[in-house]
Amino acid sequence: MTKHNITKSKKNLPVKESNSTTFSTTERVSLGLKKRHRKEKRFKRVGLSAVLFGFLLVVILLGDITSKALPAFHQHWVKLDVNYQASWLDISESSSLGLKNEALTEQLNKANYRNVLRKSLYEMFPEVSGRKDKRSLTKLLSSNAEFTLKDNLLASPQLFDKKTQVWVRLDDDVDSYLKEEFAEGEAGLRINQNQAQWLAKLTSSENVESRFNISFFTSSDSREPELAGIKGALMGTLLTMFVTLLLSFPLGVAGALYLEEFAPKNRLTDFIEININNLAAVPSIVFGLLGLAVIINLFGLPRSAPLVGGIVLTLMTLPTIIIASRAAIKAVPPSIREAATGLGASKMQVTFSHVLPQAMPGIITGAIIGVAQALGETAPLLMIGMVAFIVDVPTSIVDSATVLPVQIFLWADSPERAFLAKTSAAILVLLTLLLIINLTATMLRSKFEKR
């Protein structure tokens, strides 16, 4: 082969090298894409794992709370053979001649039902003797058992001087013992051997039964765990949230509308915006101190009242509602404002007839976030006295009251074993209330979005 032919043949080589280079670049791009896809899949798996792990923790938490709360929803009662004879009630024989006499009714109100309870119990256990054993026997019953006897006789006066059967609550220690399902006659918890045997006798004779604890929802707080309920705290929570929503929602929306639609952009509005953002990060207990110093001490409003609690929680939730409302108002397309203005609408008409309805779903979301935050607050309410022991159910916003988070805090700090179940049950009620509020907000948001 001549030198000219070799040179000519070499001129054809770059075409092959070019094809080879193009192939290797495509291969490199393909490898790079595969690597990126692997990273993307790995990131998706990590993200999914994080979501599943978080969901698993929530399920475990709710399962643990529910398992601990279940004992609070049922309670053990015992059936006693009660003898309402006049001598045990410390009522004179002469007054027993006329059951319809007002004097008899008055005497029944003042009768010695504790004596009736003890002697009826001693009749059921004639083998029990000695002061110590008799005291242990009476400790099986709840402290309000005598009041149950009184209510039963006042409801049916014809039972006077007769023998009847009455169901009364068992003591919280006895109730916890039965829920733990110890072996029959076996001592446990705070129950001694004799008490365990007496309980076994009552159980074997079918004088003990477990009932749904309706008093947990119909009674207020009590020092006795078997009598404690959440009605007072639940009513206090609803009244406090009513005041909070009544004040925070219109004030928050009005403030957001002014800052976003009407306020001029100057140093004053910038200063207001900065302070609103800073207030959203202030610890909640600071608002409690503000309520104590200003609302109670300066203005003289009553302590431990839903009105004061609602005002304090309003101050705490206003920044959250204003920030969320401003974001929702800002998200409304400018074309809506321009179209309304072009048709001759005033600034007020544009704002309230076009901008506000469009922003309402986001505003409702922000309001519910603020109310949900206020619903679980405890620290600011402790500072204004809502930690007090309240037995009466509040009926107005100026009555003394407590709220569910504070009630949970008080029960969790109690040494009584039965209050552990009450605490978990109150947490479930609080979570249910929060779920209802969120579902209501979701329905309202969907309604406004459809409009």
C-alpha positions in Angstrom: 0.0 0.0 0.0 1.3 3.3 -1.0 1.9 6.2 1.4 -0.9 8.1 -0.3 -3.4 5.3 0.2 -2.4 5.0 3.9 -2.9 8.7 4.4 -6.3 8.5 2.7 -7.4 5.6 4.8 -6.4 7.5 8.0 -8.6 10.3 6.9 -11.6 8.0 7.3 -10.7 7.1 11.0 -12.2 10.3 12.6 -15.7 9.1 11.5 -15.3 6.0 13.6 -13.8 7.9 16.5 -16.7 10.3 16.4 -19.2 7.5 16.5 -17.4 5.9 19.4 -17.3 9.3 21.2 -21.1 9.8 20.6 -21.8 6.3 22.0 -19.7 6.8 25.1 -21.4 10.2 25.8 -24.9 8.6 25.5 -23.7 5.8 27.8 -22.5 8.3 30.3 -25.8 10.2 30.2 -27.7 7.0 30.6 -25.5 6.0 33.6 -26.0 9.4 35.1 -29.8 9.1 34.7 -29.8 5.7 36.3 -27.8 7.1 39.2 -30.2 10.1 39.6 -33.2 7.7 39.4 -31.7 5.5 42.1 -31.2 8.6 44.3 -34.7 9.7 43.7 -36.1 6.2 44.6 -33.9 6.1 47.7 -35.2 9.5 48.7 -38.8 8.4 48.2 -38.2 5.3 50.3 -36.6 7.4 53.1 -39.5 9.9 53.0 -42.1 7.1 53.0 -40.3 5.4 55.8 -40.3 8.6 57.8 -44.1 9.1 57.2 -44.8 5.5 58.2 -42.6 5.7 61.3 -44.3 8.9 62.4 -47.7 7.3 61.7 -46.6 4.2 63.7 -45.6 6.4 66.7 -49.0 8.1 66.6 -50.8 4.8 66.5 -48.7 3.5 69.4 -49.4 6.7 71.4 -53.1 6.5 70.8 -53.2 2.8 71.5 -51.4 3.3 74.8 -53.7 6.1 75.8 -56.8 4.1 74.8 -55.7 1.0 76.7 -55.1 3.1 79.9 -58.3 5.0 79.4 -60.6 2.0 79.0 -60.9 1.2 82.8 -62.3 4.7 83.3 -65.4 4.0 81.2 -66.8 1.3 83.4 -67.2 1.0 87.1 -68.2 -1.7 89.6 -71.3 -1.4 91.7 -72.5 -3.6 94.6 -76.0 -4.6 95.6 -76.8 -4.1 99.3 -79.8 -5.3 101.3 -80.7 -2.0 103.0 -83.2 -1.8 105.9 -84.7 1.7 106.2 -86.1 1.1 109.7 -86.9 4.2 111.7 -84.5 3.3 114.6 -81.5 3.0 112.2 -82.5 6.3 110.6 -82.7 8.0 114.1 -86.4 8.9 113.4 -88.9 8.8 116.1 -91.7 6.2 115.8 -94.5 8.8 116.1 -93.4 10.5 112.9 -93.6 7.3 110.9 -97.4 7.3 111.2 -97.8 9.8 108.4 -95.6 9.2 105.4 -97.0 12.3 103.6 -96.3 14.6 106.5 -93.9 17.4 105.8 -92.2 16.8 109.1 -91.4 13.3 108.0 -89.9 14.5 104.8 -87.8 17.0 106.7 -86.6 14.2 109.0 -85.8 12.0 106.1 -83.5 14.7 104.8 -81.7 14.8 108.1 -81.7 11.1 108.8 -78.6 9.1 109.7 -78.0 7.2 106.5 -74.4 6.4 107.5 -75.8 4.3 110.3 -78.2 2.6 108.0 -75.4 1.8 105.6 -73.1 0.3 108.3 -75.8 -1.8 110.0 -77.1 -3.1 106.6 -73.5 -4.1 105.7 -72.9 -5.8 109.0 -76.1 -7.8 108.6 -74.8 -9.1 105.2 -71.6 -10.1 106.9 -72.5 -11.3 110.4 -69.2 -13.1 110.8 -67.3 -9.8 110.8 -66.5 -8.6 114.3 -64.1 -6.2 115.8 -63.7 -2.5 115.1 -60.8 -2.9 112.7 -62.5 -5.5 110.6 -65.8 -3.5 110.5 -63.8 -0.4 109.4 -62.2 -2.5 106.6 -65.6 -3.7 105.6 -67.1 -0.2 105.2 -64.0 0.9 103.3 -65.2 -1.4 100.4 -67.9 1.2 99.6 -67.5 4.6 98.0 -67.7 7.6 100.3 -71.0 8.7 98.7 -72.8 5.4 99.3 -74.8 6.9 102.1 -76.0 9.7 99.8 -77.1 7.0 97.3 -79.2 5.5 100.1 -80.6 8.9 100.9 -81.5 9.7 97.2 -83.1 6.3 96.9 -85.4 6.8 99.9 -86.3 10.4 99.0 -87.3 9.2 95.5 -89.4 6.4 97.0 -90.7 7.4 100.4 -92.8 4.3 100.6 -89.6 2.3 101.3 -89.5 3.9 104.7 -89.3 1.3 107.5 -88.9 -1.4 104.9 -86.1 -3.6 103.5 -85.0 -3.2 99.9 -82.0 -3.6 97.6 -79.9 -0.7 96.6 -76.9 -0.5 94.2 -74.0 1.6 95.4 -70.6 2.4 94.1 -67.5 0.5 95.3 -64.4 2.4 96.5 -61.8 3.3 93.8 -59.2 0.9 95.3 -61.8 -2.0 95.2 -62.8 -1.0 91.7 -59.2 -1.0 90.5 -58.7 -4.4 92.2 -61.6 -5.9 90.4 -60.4 -4.5 87.0 -57.0 -6.1 87.5 -58.7 -9.5 87.7 -56.8 -11.0 90.7 -57.5 -14.5 91.7 -60.6 -15.0 93.9 -59.8 -14.2 97.5 -56.2 -13.0 96.7 -55.0 -9.8 98.2 -53.6 -7.2 95.9 -53.1 -3.5 95.3 -54.5 -1.8 98.4 -56.9 -4.6 99.3 -56.0 -6.9 102.3 -56.8 -10.6 102.6 -60.1 -10.1 104.5 -61.4 -7.5 102.1 -60.5 -9.8 99.1 -62.5 -12.7 100.7 -65.5 -10.4 101.3 -65.4 -9.3 97.7 -65.2 -12.9 96.6 -68.3 -13.6 98.6 -70.2 -10.7 97.0 -69.0 -11.6 93.5 -70.0 -15.2 93.9 -73.5 -14.2 95.0 -73.8 -12.0 91.9 -74.1 -8.8 94.0 -71.3 -7.1 92.1 -71.6 -5.9 88.5 -69.7 -3.6 86.1 -71.6 -0.7 84.5 -70.8 2.0 82.0 -69.4 4.9 84.0 -71.9 7.6 82.9 -70.9 9.7 85.8 -67.6 10.4 84.2 -69.4 12.6 81.7 -72.1 13.9 84.1 -70.1 14.8 87.2 -67.5 17.4 88.0 -64.2 17.0 89.7 -63.9 15.3 93.1 -61.3 14.2 95.6 -62.6 10.7 95.3 -61.5 9.1 92.0 -64.7 7.0 91.6 -66.8 10.2 91.7 -64.6 12.4 89.6 -65.9 13.5 86.1 -65.2 15.9 83.4 -68.5 17.8 83.0 -67.3 20.9 84.8 -63.9 21.0 82.9 -65.7 20.3 79.6 -68.2 23.1 80.0 -65.3 25.4 81.1 -63.4 24.5 77.9 -66.4 25.1 75.7 -67.1 28.5 77.3 -63.5 29.5 77.1 -63.2 28.5 73.5 -66.4 30.4 72.7 -65.0 33.6 74.1 -61.7 33.0 72.3 -63.3 32.4 68.9 -65.8 35.2 69.4 -62.9 37.7 70.0 -60.0 36.4 68.0 -61.7 35.6 64.7 -63.2 39.0 63.9 -60.3 40.9 65.3 -57.7 38.8 63.5 -59.6 39.0 60.1 -60.1 42.7 60.5 -56.4 43.3 61.3 -55.3 41.2 58.3 -57.7 43.0 55.9 -56.5 46.4 57.1 -52.8 45.5 56.8 -53.1 43.8 53.5 -55.7 46.0 51.7 -56.0 49.4 53.3 -52.9 50.2 55.4 -50.2 52.4 53.6 -46.8 50.9 53.3 -44.7 52.9 55.7 -42.5 52.5 58.8 -45.5 52.3 61.1 -47.1 49.3 59.3 -43.7 47.7 59.0 -43.3 48.1 62.8 -46.7 46.5 63.3 -45.9 43.6 61.1 -42.6 42.9 62.8 -44.3 42.9 66.2 -47.1 40.6 65.0 -44.5 38.1 63.8 -42.6 38.4 67.1 -45.7 37.9 69.2 -46.4 34.6 67.4 -43.1 33.3 69.0 -43.7 34.6 72.5 -44.0 31.8 75.1 -47.6 31.3 76.2 -46.9 31.8 79.9 -46.1 35.5 79.1 -49.7 36.0 78.0 -50.8 34.5 81.3 -48.6 37.0 83.2 -50.1 39.8 81.1 -53.6 38.6 81.9 -52.9 38.4 85.6 -51.3 41.9 85.7 -53.6 43.8 83.4 -57.0 41.9 83.0 -57.4 40.8 86.6 -55.4 43.2 88.7 -56.0 46.4 86.6 -59.5 45.9 85.3 -60.7 43.7 88.2 -62.2 40.9 86.2 -62.9 37.6 88.2 -60.2 35.0 88.5 -60.6 31.5 87.1 -63.4 32.7 84.8 -63.8 31.6 81.1 -64.1 35.3 80.2 -60.6 36.0 81.4 -59.3 32.8 80.0 -60.8 33.6 76.6 -59.3 37.0 76.6 -55.8 35.7 77.4 -56.1 33.0 74.8 -57.3 35.6 72.3 -54.1 37.6 72.8 -52.1 34.4 72.2 -53.9 33.3 69.0 -54.3 36.7 67.3 -50.8 36.7 65.7 -51.4 33.2 64.3 -54.8 34.1 62.8 -53.5 37.5 61.4 -50.5 35.9 59.7 -52.6 33.0 58.2 -55.3 35.4 57.1 -52.8 37.8 55.4 -51.3 34.9 53.5 -54.8 33.8 52.3 -55.7 37.4 51.3 -52.4 37.9 49.5 -53.1 34.7 47.5 -56.2 36.1 45.9 -55.4 36.8 42.3 -55.0 40.5 41.5 -57.2 40.1 38.4 -60.2 39.8 40.7 -59.5 43.1 42.3 -58.9 44.7 38.9 -62.0 43.3 37.4 -64.2 44.5 40.3 -62.6 47.9 40.3 -63.0 48.2 36.5 -66.8 47.6 37.0 -67.0 50.5 39.3 -66.8 48.8 42.7 -65.3 50.8 45.6 -62.4 49.6 47.7 -64.7 48.4 50.4 -66.9 46.5 48.0 -63.9 44.9 46.3 -62.6 43.8 49.7 -65.7 42.4 51.3 -67.6 41.1 48.2 -64.7 39.6 46.2 -61.4 39.3 48.1 -62.8 38.1 51.5 -64.9 35.3 50.1 -62.0 34.1 48.0 -59.7 34.1 51.0 -62.2 32.6 53.5 -61.0 29.0 53.2 -57.5 30.0 54.1 -58.7 32.3 56.8 -60.8 29.5 58.4 -57.7 27.2 58.3 -55.7 29.8 60.2 -58.5 30.4 62.7 -58.7 26.6 63.4 -55.0 26.4 63.9 -55.1 29.2 66.4 -58.1 27.7 68.2 -56.5 24.2 68.3 -53.4 25.8 69.8 -55.5 27.5 72.4 -57.5 24.4 73.2 -54.4 22.6 74.5 -52.9 25.5 76.4 -52.3 25.1 80.1 -49.6 27.6 81.2 -51.4 30.9 80.6 -54.6 29.5 82.3 -52.6 28.4 85.4 -51.4 32.0 85.8 -55.0 33.4 85.9 -56.2 30.9 88.5 -58.0 28.3 86.4 -56.1 25.6 88.3 -58.5 25.9 91.2 -60.5 22.9 92.4 -63.9 23.5 90.9 -66.8 21.3 91.8 -69.8 23.3 90.4 -70.5 23.2 86.7 -70.0 26.7 85.2 -73.1 28.1 83.5 -71.8 31.5 82.3 -68.5 33.0 81.2 -68.0 34.8 84.6 -68.4 31.6 86.7 -65.4 30.0 88.3 -64.2 27.2 86.0 -61.4 25.0 84.8 -60.6 23.5 81.4 -59.7 20.0 80.2 -55.9 20.5 79.8 -55.7 21.9 83.4 -57.9 19.0 84.7 -55.6 16.5 83.0 -52.7 18.2 84.6 -54.3 18.0 88.1 -55.3 14.4 87.7 -51.9 13.4 86.3 -50.3 14.8 89.5 -52.6 12.9 91.8 -51.2 9.8 93.6 -54.4 7.9 93.4 -54.1 4.9 91.0 -57.6 5.3 89.6 -56.8 8.9 88.4 -54.4 7.4 85.8 -57.3 6.0 83.9 -59.3 9.2 84.3 -56.3 11.2 83.0 -56.1 9.0 79.8 -59.9 9.2 79.3 -59.8 13.0 79.6 -57.1 13.1 77.0 -59.2 11.0 74.6 -62.1 13.4 75.2 -59.8 16.4 74.5 -58.6 14.7 71.2 -62.1 14.0 70.2 -63.1 17.6 70.8 -60.1 18.7 68.7 -61.1 16.2 65.9 -64.7 17.6 65.9 -63.4 21.2 65.6 -61.1 20.2 62.7 -63.9 18.3 60.9 -66.2 21.3 61.3 -63.5 23.6 59.8 -63.0 21.2 56.9 -66.7 21.2 56.1 -66.8 25.0 56.3 -63.7 25.3 54.1 -65.1 23.0 51.5 -68.4 24.9 51.5 -66.6 28.2 50.8 -64.3 26.7 48.2 -67.4 25.4 46.3 -68.9 28.9 46.4 
